[in-house]
Amino acid sequence: MAQRRKATPVTLTGPQRERLERLWFVYGNYGSKTTPGNHQFIQCLLEHGIDIRPLQTKRTAKRDLPTRECMAAVEKVLTLEGGGDEDAARFGPLRLVPPSTGGRQPLRPDQELKMLIDEMRRRPSANGERGGRDAGGKDAA
C-alpha cells in the first residue's frame, strides 16, 4: 500500500506570523503577485498552521502550486530565528490608502442620504403606482 502524504505542522512565532501576513498582501489576497497556489499556501500556514507542499503531486494543477518566488519568501520567514525586526523597521506599519476620488469632492453623509431618499421617492413601485409616503410619514395620494 502506498504511503499516505501528510501536511507538515508549523508553529509560527509572533514575528513570523506578522511577516507572513505582510507576504499575504503580496502573494495572496489579490496582491500584486497573487496566484491561487500562493494564496492557498500562505493561507494554510496562517489559518491552520500547516505546510501543504508535501500534499502536492505531479498531478496537482500548475495554477495550484505556489511560485518559487513565494516559496523562497516564505522559507526565509520560517527560517528566521529570534524574529529580528529588521524587515518590520524597513517596511513600517501597513497603511490603508483611500481610493482616489477622481477630482470630485465626496458628498457629506447627509447630502448622500437626501439624494438617495429623493431618488427612491421618484421611482415607481413594483406594482406601477407612484404612492409611498411623504416627508411627514403620511400616505401620499
Backbone hydrogen bonds in HBPLUS format (Angstrom, degrees):
<---DONOR---> <-ACCEPTOR-->    atom                        ^
c    i                          cat <-CA-CA->   ^        H-A-AA   ^      H-
h    n   atom  resd res      DA  || num        DHA   H-A  angle D-A-AA Bond
n    s   type  num  typ     dist DA aas  dist angle  dist       angle   num
A0008-THR N   A0051-ASP O   3.06 MM  43  4.95 151.3  2.15 147.9 143.5     1
A0051-ASP N   A0008-THR O   2.68 MM  43  4.95 158.8  1.73 145.8 153.5     2
A0010-VAL N   A0049-GLY O   2.70 MM  39  5.00 166.5  1.72 141.3 139.3     3
A0017-ARG N   A0013-THR O   2.91 MM   4  6.12 161.6  1.95 157.1 162.0     4
A0018-GLU N   A0014-GLY O   3.01 MM   4  6.31 158.0  2.06 151.9 157.8     5
A0019-ARG N   A0015-PRO O   3.01 MM   4  6.25 158.9  2.06 146.2 151.3     6
A0020-LEU N   A0016-GLN O   2.89 MM   4  6.14 159.3  1.93 152.6 158.7     7
A0021-GLU N   A0017-ARG O   2.89 MM   4  6.12 150.8  1.98 147.3 155.6     8
A0022-ARG N   A0018-GLU O   3.06 MM   4  6.39 144.2  2.19 140.8 150.3     9
A0023-LEU N   A0019-ARG O   2.93 MM   4  6.31 154.2  2.00 147.4 154.7    10
A0024-TRP N   A0020-LEU O   2.82 MM   4  6.03 140.8  1.98 142.3 153.9    11
A0025-PHE N   A0022-ARG O   3.18 MM   3  5.54 136.2  2.39 103.0 113.0    12
A0026-VAL N   A0023-LEU O   2.87 MM   3  5.12 155.6  1.93 108.8 117.0    13
A0027-TYR N   A0023-LEU O   2.76 MM   4  5.90 168.4  1.77 178.4 177.3    14
A0028-GLY N   A0024-TRP O   2.96 MM   4  4.79 137.4  2.14 120.2 128.7    15
A0033-LYS N   A0026-VAL O   2.91 MM   7  5.70 159.1  1.96 155.6 157.9    16
A0031-GLY N   A0028-GLY O   3.03 MM   3  5.51 136.3  2.23 113.0 124.6    17
A0039-HIS N   A0035-THR O   2.95 MM   4  6.05 170.6  1.96 159.9 162.7    18
A0040-GLN N   A0036-PRO O   3.00 MM   4  6.12 168.2  2.02 147.8 150.8    19
A0037-GLY N   A0063-ARG O   3.06 MM  26  5.98 126.1  2.37 161.8 151.4    20
A0041-PHE N   A0037-GLY O   2.94 MM   4  5.97 159.7  1.98 146.6 152.8    21
A0042-ILE N   A0038-ASN O   3.09 MM   4  6.26 175.8  2.09 157.9 157.7    22
A0043-GLN N   A0039-HIS O   2.97 MM   4  6.00 156.1  2.03 146.6 154.4    23
A0044-CYS N   A0040-GLN O   2.93 MM   4  6.02 160.6  1.97 149.2 153.0    24
A0045-LEU N   A0041-PHE O   3.30 MM   4  6.55 151.2  2.39 139.8 147.3    25
A0046-LEU N   A0042-ILE O   2.96 MM   4  6.20 165.9  1.98 156.1 159.2    26
A0047-GLU N   A0043-GLN O   2.82 MM   4  5.81 171.9  1.83 158.9 161.3    27
A0048-HIS N   A0044-CYS O   3.05 MM   4  5.16 144.0  2.18 120.8 131.9    28
A0049-GLY N   A0044-CYS O   3.00 MM   5  6.26 114.1  2.45 145.5 160.1    29
A0050-ILE N   A0044-CYS O   3.28 MM   6  5.74 172.7  2.28 124.1 126.0    30
A0049-GLY N   A0045-LEU O   3.20 MM   4  4.51 132.0  2.45 105.5 115.1    31
A0055-LEU N   A0052-ILE O   2.96 MM   3  5.45 149.0  2.06 115.9 125.4    32
A0056-GLN N   A0053-ARG O   3.10 MM   3  5.43 160.7  2.14 113.4 119.3    33
A0060-THR N   A0057-THR O   3.19 MM   3  5.29 159.0  2.23 102.6 109.0    34
A0064-ASP N   A0061-ALA O   2.91 MM   3  5.31 145.9  2.02 109.7 120.4    35
A0065-LEU N   A0062-LYS O   3.19 MM   3  5.41 166.5  2.21 109.9 113.1    36
A0071-MET N   A0067-THR O   2.97 MM   4  6.28 166.5  1.99 156.2 159.7    37
A0072-ALA N   A0068-ARG O   2.87 MM   4  6.05 156.6  1.92 149.9 156.2    38
A0073-ALA N   A0069-GLU O   3.05 MM   4  6.27 156.6  2.10 144.8 150.9    39
A0074-VAL N   A0070-CYS O   2.93 MM   4  6.18 160.2  1.97 154.0 159.5    40
A0075-GLU N   A0071-MET O   2.82 MM   4  5.96 160.6  1.86 147.9 153.9    41
A0076-LYS N   A0072-ALA O   2.98 MM   4  6.14 152.6  2.05 143.3 150.5    42
A0077-VAL N   A0073-ALA O   3.17 MM   4  6.46 150.5  2.26 140.3 147.5    43
A0077-VAL N   A0074-VAL O   3.06 MM   3  5.07 115.7  2.49  95.0 110.5    44
A0078-LEU N   A0074-VAL O   2.84 MM   4  6.14 161.5  1.88 156.3 161.7    45
A0079-THR N   A0075-GLU O   2.92 MM   4  6.02 142.2  2.07 148.0 156.4    46
A0080-LEU N   A0077-VAL O   3.33 MM   3  5.50 156.8  2.39 103.2 110.0    47
A0089-ALA N   A0085-ASP O   3.00 MM   4  6.15 155.2  2.06 147.7 153.7    48
A0090-ARG N   A0086-GLU O   3.09 MM   4  6.23 145.3  2.22 135.6 144.9    49
A0090-ARG N   A0087-ASP O   3.08 MM   3  4.96 116.5  2.50  90.9 106.8    50
A0091-PHE N   A0087-ASP O   2.89 MM   4  6.12 162.6  1.92 159.8 162.5    51
A0092-GLY N   A0088-ALA O   2.81 MM   4  5.50 149.6  1.90 140.1 149.1    52
A0104-ARG N   A0101-THR O   3.43 MM   3  5.78 168.6  2.44 113.9 114.5    53
A0111-GLN N   A0108-ARG O   3.01 MM   3  5.37 123.9  2.33 109.2 123.3    54
A0112-GLU N   A0108-ARG O   3.08 MM   4  6.40 162.5  2.11 160.4 165.8    55
A0113-LEU N   A0109-PRO O   2.98 MM   4  6.15 162.1  2.01 150.2 155.0    56
A0114-LYS N   A0110-ASP O   3.03 MM   4  6.17 158.5  2.08 142.0 147.5    57
A0115-MET N   A0111-GLN O   2.97 MM   4  6.20 161.8  2.01 151.7 156.4    58
A0116-LEU N   A0112-GLU O   2.96 MM   4  6.17 156.4  2.01 149.8 156.5    59
A0117-ILE N   A0113-LEU O   2.94 MM   4  6.17 161.7  1.97 152.9 157.4    60
A0118-ASP N   A0114-LYS O   2.94 MM   4  6.13 164.0  1.97 151.3 155.8    61
A0119-GLU N   A0115-MET O   2.99 MM   4  6.14 156.4  2.05 144.7 151.1    62
A0120-MET N   A0116-LEU O   2.97 MM   4  6.22 152.7  2.05 145.4 152.9    63
A0121-ARG N   A0117-ILE O   2.99 MM   4  6.26 148.7  2.09 147.5 155.9    64
A0122-ARG N   A0118-ASP O   3.10 MM   4  6.36 146.8  2.21 144.8 153.2    65
A0123-ARG N   A0119-GLU O   3.19 MM   4  6.41 137.8  2.37 143.3 153.4    66
A0125-SER N   A0129-GLU O   2.87 MM   4  5.53 169.7  1.88 166.4 165.8    67
A0128-GLY N   A0125-SER O   3.15 MM   3  5.42 162.4  2.18 114.1 116.4    68
A0140-ALA N   A0132-GLY O   3.05 MM   8  5.84 175.1  2.05 146.5 145.7    69
A0134-ASP N   A0138-LYS O   2.93 MM   4  5.69 160.9  1.97 162.3 166.0    70
A0137-GLY N   A0134-ASP O   2.99 MM   3  5.46 165.9  2.01 119.9 123.8    71
